[in-house]
Amino acid sequence: MNEEIKISERIHSLFKEFEGKAWCPIGEKQFIYSKKNKEISLISLPDYLGNGKTVWEIYSLKGNTVKEIERFNSKKEAEKRIKELFKKK
């Protein structure tokens, strides 16, 4: 059986803390990718390096799928990595 990756989104709790302030270190949405008993979070970090570009970050929420935080230049690159991580046993 080939279980599909489920994707949900929510307002990131840190974003809520910064609501109404001039600057927030993360984007509004947190995307949760889940498959079986594993969950990976994907968030955007706008202007993370001070160069005006958004960086995308993934980390494990459940199942220790991502050993360390990983960052990518695009959401597409991050999603590709998430799919690779879910394929690993």
Secondary structure, 3 states (H helix, E strand, C coil): CCCCCEEEEEECHHHHHHCCCCCCCCCCEEEEEEECCEEEEEEEECCCCCCCCCEEEEEEEECCCCCCCEEECCHHHHHHHHHHHHHCC
